[in-house]
Amino acid sequence: MQDTSRRDEGAAAGPAVETRAVAATAGEGLPKEYGQIVLVLQGGGALGAYQLGIYQALHEARVEPDWVIGTSIGAINASLIAGNAYDRRLEQLSEFWTRMRHGPLARQMLAMAGSHPTAASLMTIATGIPAFFTPNPMAFTGAHTRLGPAAAGYYSTAPLAETLGELVDFGRINAGATRLTVGAANVRNSAMTYFDSRRTPLDVRHVLASGALPPAFPAVEIDGEYYWDGGVLSNTPVEAVFDDNPRKSAIVFVVHIWNPEGPPPETMWQVMNRQKDVQYSSRAVSHIARQRQIHRLRHIIADLAARLPDDERLSPEVRALAGYGCVTRMHVVRLLAPSLDGEDHTKDIDFTTAGIGHRRTAGYDDMCRVLEARPWEADFDPLEGFILHEARPDGVHSSVGAPS
């Protein structure tokens, strides 16, 4: 198990991790028989450094996603993957996380304070992250100051727009080599909206909208509508994959950076931490339970239709009913970021180089274990259209069947 203790602030930002043997031997990616490769990335600010390690392991094993879908920081990481050529993806993703550090004055003050995590979080709140967000002075003049919808936030994300403009090629995204989907919440009608490069041209506004978490960041205008962070409604955008049409077989790597499980808190400090985990771990478990049931029913419908005599099976009525069935199969691999020792409710603004480095290493190690196990290669009942593989410290555990 990886060491998840904190280090000092002086470590290099987003340090590279040692390449494991699995990356060299996994080598040729995954056979096409498993269908498309989908990478689903949760939102969670600084916790998204775990996703950098996840992608590094996939990249070294030549398992490149056909489709990347994300919310908030997951949308940012997704755009960096989809918006770069294969040989530059890891470099640009690493560069982004290298830039996610405090400014020179803030680093100097942190060094004087002993680089305590609480001090680092307070510094983030006070000064922002220069390549990500900076304070909006007008927002602090009063709660009733009229700022306008595009400026009603405590921070400006103009620096993030500039950073992504340097690191992401949206022309490449819109050319369609790797599909990108980002989730955002419509401020006017509370509808979850998925902006999909397969359906509409994307630009930096769509990524900014997906990460516009209120009240920190202002809404982003797109075609006359204003959007907030998709995590306000659904922080785990796996539903967009399950509901995609036409249905395709796939291996879906779902990367969780908020812990859905945890003990009841005993202090108010613990309450604030657990509250964020509960809120932002989203409805992933219920989505999975629902999809297990639906996929099994689809396989049963397809099997029953195949058993009918030709004259019945080919009738318009039966063909319409049989259309609800399918024989696609989804292998869903859930990866869960570990907790760092001593982390609290400010963990999503822990942009210390120590925090970023440990989360990257954890993601890399977890994905390497999955690639070593290759759970999708086991034998499963042909009627099972949805197979869940849970990556845990003691191994990868597979389960099938709809819950009762």
N, C-alpha and C positions, 0 to 999 in steps of 0.2 A: 504494500500500500504506500502511496506517495506521502512524503512529508508535507503537511499543509500548515506548518507553523509560519509566522510572519518573519520577513527579513527586514533589514534596514532600508531606508529610502535611497541609499546611494547606489543600489544595484542598477545595472543597465536596464532601460525600459524595454519591456517585452523581450527578454533574452531568449535566444534560440535554445531548444531542448535537444538533448542527445538523440540521434536517430537510432531507433531500435531495429533489431534484425527483421521484424515482421515487415517493415516498410520495404526492405530490399527483397524479401522473398515473396511478398504478396504480389508484387511486380506487375501483373498484367490486368489489373482491374477486376471486374466481375463479369461472368458470362452473360451474354445478351438474353439468355433464356429467362432470367429473373426480371426482365423488363427494365423500366427506367429507374434511375437512381435519383432519389429526392432527398434534399437536405432541408429540414424544418428548424428554424432558429427562433427561440423565445426572445422577448425583450427583457432588459434588466440592467441597463447602464454598464458600469464597470465589470459586472459579472460576465459580460459578453466576451471577456478575454478567454474564457473557457472554450468558446467556439473557435477561437484562433487555433488552439491546440487540436481540437477535433478536426478542423480542416487540414492542418498540417499532416496529421496521420493519414487521412484519406488521400491527400495529394501525393505523399511519398509512396503510397501503395497504388498510385495511378487509378484510384477510384474517384473519378470526376463526376459531379452531379449533372444530370440533364436538366434539373429544375431546382432552384433555390428559392425558398419562401421564408419571409421573416417579418417580425414586428419590432419596431423601435431599434434597439442596438442590433437585433437580429436582422432587421432590414438593411442597416448600414453594412454589416458584415456580408450579407447576401449580395448587396450591390457591388462590393469590392471583389467578390468572387466572380459574379456574372459579367462584370464590367471590365475584365482584364483577360488578355490572352493566357492560355494555360501556363506558359512558362513564366508569367509575371504575377500570377494570382497570389501566391504565398508571399512574394516580396512586397507587393502593395498592401496586402492585409497586415503584414508585420509592420510596415511603415506607418500605417494608420495608428496601430497600438503604440508604437514608439512615440508618436506625437501626442498621445493622450497622457500628458504629464503637466504638472504645474509650471508656471512661468519662473524665470530665474529668481525674481525677488521672493516669490512664495517658497521656492526650494531652499533659498538661503534661510528664510525664517523657520522652515521646518527643520533644517539641520540644527539650528540653534535650540529648537524645542525638543530635540532628541528623536524626531521623526515618529512621534507617537501616532497611532492610527486615528485617534480622535482629533488630534491637532490637524492631521492631513484632511480629514473630512470637513472640519471647520474652515480650513483654508480653501477647499473647493467651493464651499457655500459662499465664502466672502469674495473670492476672486475669479471663480470659474476655472475652466481649462482652456487656455488660449486657442487651441486648434479645434475646440468643440463649442463652447459657449462662454459668454462674458456677461457680467451684470448689466441690466437695463435700468439705469438710474431713475428714470421717470416712474417706474413701477413702485419705487420705494417712497414716492412723495405722498402717497395716500391711497387707501383702498378704493376710493371713489373717483380717482383721477381718470379721466377719459383718455384711453391710450389708442383706441381703435382695435378691431379684432386681430390685425396682423402684428400688433405690438403688445398685446395684453398678456405679458408673461414677465417673470422676474429676471429672465435672462434672454439674450439674443443668440440665435443659432446661426447668425451670419458667418462666423468663423467655420462652422461645420460645412456650410454650403461651399466655402472656398476650399476647404480640405478635400471634400469629395470631388469638386471640380478638377482638382489636380490628380486625384488618384483613381477616378472612375471614368471609363469611356462609355457614355450612354449610347453612343452610336453603335458600339459593339453589342450592347444589351438589346437595342431595338432591331439589330440585324437578325436576332433570333437564335444564335448558336446555343446559348444557355438561357432557359426560361427563367425570368425573375418575377416574383409576386411579392408585393408588400401590403400589409394590412393597416388601415387607418379608420378612425371613427368619425362619421359625419356629425359635426357639431349641431347642425340645424335639426336633423331628424333622428339622431342616435343610431343610425344604421351602420353596421360593419361593412366596410368597403374594401375590396381587394383589387388593387391596381396590378394588372397582369400584362407583361410585355407581349404576350401572345395575342392580346386583344387591343391594346392601345400603346402608343409610344410613351415611354417613361423618361422623366428627367429628374434633376436633383430635387424638385419640389415634392415629388411623390415619396422619396426617401425621407425628406425632412418632415413631411406630414406624418409619416408612420412613427417618427420619434418625437413628436411634439407633445410631450407629457405635461398637462397642466397641473398646477399653476406655474411651474417652472418655465415652460416654453410656450410661446404664443401659437395659436392655430395658423395653419398654412392654407392659403387660398389656391384652389385648383378649379378652373372653369366655373367660377362664380360661387363655389361652395367652400366652406372652411372645414378643415380636418384637424383632429387631435390624434395623439398616439393610439394605435390600435389596441394597446394593452388596456385601455380604459374599458373596452368591451370584451376582448378575447386575446389574451397574451400568448396563447399557443395556437398559431394559425393552421394547425393540422387539419381542421375541418375543411379548408379549401382544397386540400389534397384528396380527402375522402369523397368530396362531392364533385370532383372534377368530371367533366364529360367531354369526350368519351372516356370510359373507364379503362385503365391500363394496369397491367401487372407492374409491381414495383417493389424495390427495397427502399423503405422510408426511414431515414435516420432522424429521429425527433430529439432535439437537444434541449434539455430542461436546465435552466440556471437558477430557478427558484425551487426550494424543496417542498414538495406537496405533503410530506410527513414530518411530524415533530411533536415533542411533548407539550402538554399544556403549560403556558408561561406562568411563572410565579411572581415576577416583578413587572413593573410598568415598562422597564427597559426591554425585558423579554417580550412583553406584549407587543411593543412597536415592531420588533423584529419578526415575530411570528405572524403578525397581521399582514405584513408585506408578503411573506411566503404564501399565505393562504390566498390573498388577493391576486397575486401575479402568477401563481402556479396554474391558474386558470381552470378550465373545465376539461383538461386533457383526459382524465380518467373516465369521465362520463362519455366523452366523444369515442373513446376506444371501446367501451362497453356497447355503445349503440352500434358502432361499425362492425363489431364482431357478430352481432345478431343479424344485421343487414346482409353482410357478406355471406354468411352461412345460408340465409334464405335464398339469396341469388343463386348460389351453387345448387341448392335443392331444387329450385325452379328449373334450372338448366338441365339437371339430371332427370327430373320427371318428364320434361318435354321430350327429351331424347328417347324415353321409353315408349312414347306413343306411336301408334301405327302411322305410316307416312301420310295417309289420306287425312288423318286428323291433325298431325303436326304441321302440315303445310296449309291448313285452312287459315283464312285471314284472322279469324277470332283467336285461334290458338297461337298464331304467330305474334299477335299483339300481346297476349299474355306472356308468352315466352320471352318477349323483349325485356321483361323485368329481371330475367335471369342473366347470369354471365359466369364465365369460368376464370376470370382474372384472379390473381392471388397477390395479396400484399403482405410482405414481411415488414413489420414495424419494429424498429430497433429503438428503444428508449434509453437515452443516456442522461444521467443526473449528476450535475456538478456537486462535488463535495463541499462541505462547510469548512472554512478556515478557522483555526483556533482563535477564539476571542472575537469573532465577527459579530456585528450587531446590525441594527436597522439602517446604518449608514453604509452598509456593504456595497450598495449599488452606486455609491459615489467614491468608492475606494480606488482612486486612480494612482495609488502609490505603485512604484515600479515593483515592489515586493508582491503586492496583491495581484497585479497583472501577470507577473512571472509565474507565481504559484498556480493561478487558475489556468494559464496556458499549459503548463506542465501536466496538470490534472486532466485536462481535456485530451492531450496527446496520449497519455498513458491509458485512459479509459477507451479511446477509440482503437488503440493498438490491441488491447485485450479482445475487443469485439472482432477485429480483423483476424486475429489468431484463432478465435473460436469458430468463426464462419458459421453461425447457427442456422442460416438459411439453407445449408446443404443437407440437413437432416431429412429423414423421410416423414411426411405428414399425410393425414387422411386427405384424399382428393376433394372431399366435400368442404374442407376448410379453406375459406378464401381469405381469412385474416389470421395471421400468426404473429403473436407478440413475443419479442425477445427483450428481456430486461437486463441491462448491463449493471451488475452489482460488484462490489469489491471481491466477492467470493466466486465470481464467474458470471456467465451469461445464462439466464434462465428463460426457457421457451414455454409458452402456454398457448392452448388452442381452445376453441369451443365458446359458444355464447353462454354468458352467465345466466343462472336461473332467475 
